[in-house]
Amino acid sequence: METIGEQPDIEVSGEIREESEILDAIERTQPDFLIITLGDSDERPGICDSVLARHPEVRVLAIAPDRNSTIYYWVSPEIHSAPIETSEGGVLSALRSRANDRRR
């Protein structure tokens, strides 16, 4: 999603092609969000559990644009999810919500 990187208030810290590299990348960059591809179903991806167990401060957006499906995962203290509008506005709103949480 190029539009995410084009937002003045959102910084993209990298792109990972191999799932096995995700946890190391999170350690290095300490992102607010991890955006991943959602599989063939809306079941929570396994990497979500690993990421959120080790980094409960990170929020995960799982996106399946071909199915028009996006799910937002976070921990507090359990893993939560919520469908969001699969649109530029819906994804950007979810990304910006994390920044608003930190300001409170």
Secondary structure, 3 states (H helix, E strand, C coil): CHHHHCCCCCCCCCCCCCHHHHHHHHHHHCCCEEEEECCCCCCCCHHHHHHHHHCCCCEEEEEEHHHCEEEEEEECCCEEEEECCCCHHHHHHHHHHHHHHHHC
